[in-house]
Amino acid sequence: MSDLALYVGPAGEADRLRPGRSGLAPCVWEAAVLAHERDAFTRHVLDGNGPIEERLAAWRDDTMQGEVR
């Protein structure tokens, strides 16, 4: 089990992200992004090959494209 940490802040300003309030939960649209993040972590970091630095870089570069619905 892990704690779910959501960050909040202005869109496109990652340096201004801050932890959300306790008890904050994702909406259904954010859940799609969280699912992508989970799958990308598994694909690149846990199941990937090569040095950990390369696997982490591949995970960071794996972003969602297009409309989330």
N, C-alpha and C positions, 0 to 999 in steps of 0.2 A: 504494500500500500504506500502511496505517496500523497503528500498534501498538494492540493491544486492551488497554484499561485497565479492570480491574474494581475496584470499590470494595466494601468490606465494612463492616458495622456493624449495629447493632440496627435491627430493622424499625420504621419510623415515626419514626426519629430521624436525619434527614438531616444535622444538624450534627455527628454523630458518625461519619460515613462516612470511611474512610481507604483509601488504595490497598491492594489485595490484594497478596499475595506474588508475586514473579516466577514466571511459569509457570502461574499460576492460570488455569483455563479454565472457561467456563460449562458448567453441566449442561444437559440437553436442555430443561428448563423455562425456564431463564434465556435460552436461545437464542431462544425465542419473544418475550421482552421485547426482546432486542437487535434482532431483526428488525423489531419494531414501531418501535423508536427509529430505525433506519436508514430505514424507509419514511416516518416522520413528518418526519425531517430533509430528505429528498429532496422530499417534497410541499410543505412549508412554506418551507424556506430556499432550496433550489436551484431549485425550479420555481415558487415563489411570486412574487407581485407586491407592489409597494409598498415602503416604506422597510424597511431591514434590521431596525430595532427592532421593527416590527410583525410581520415574518416570524419573528423569534426568539421573540417573545411567543406567537405561534400555535403554534410548535413546543413551547415549554414547557407550553402548555395542552393539548396532544394526549397524553392519557394512556390507558393500557389500562384497560378495565373488564371485570369478570367473571373467570371462572375461566380459568386458563392451563393447557392440557393438550396 
